[in-house]
């Protein structure tokens, strides 16, 4: 119908919901916050297993995905996390050209433990 639909997501939902949207969605804006499940759990409240699995499944199903990585100093803006993210994307045949890094200061974030 000539209408582009973009879904902004962190990927934390049952895959069946994404699968149902695929015929209607032009692009997914997909956040990957940390490759380390413990860091992800500390700051996001859950580990990243479902998020990364959904990302792989969406990619395998042919979705157009723009991966966004909010870089938080002293949390995930480390060489180790950046390398792990790049390795994960390469291993799963995802393009780095569709990756956007955003920098966020640590005082703009709180841990789930402190809430």
Secondary structure, DSSP 4 states (H G I P E B T S, - for coil): -----EEEE---S-HHHHHHHTTT-SEEEEE---S-HHHHHHHHSS-SHHHHHHHHHHHHTT--EEEEEEEETTTT-SHHHHHHHHHHHHHTT--GGGEEEEEE-GGG---GGG-
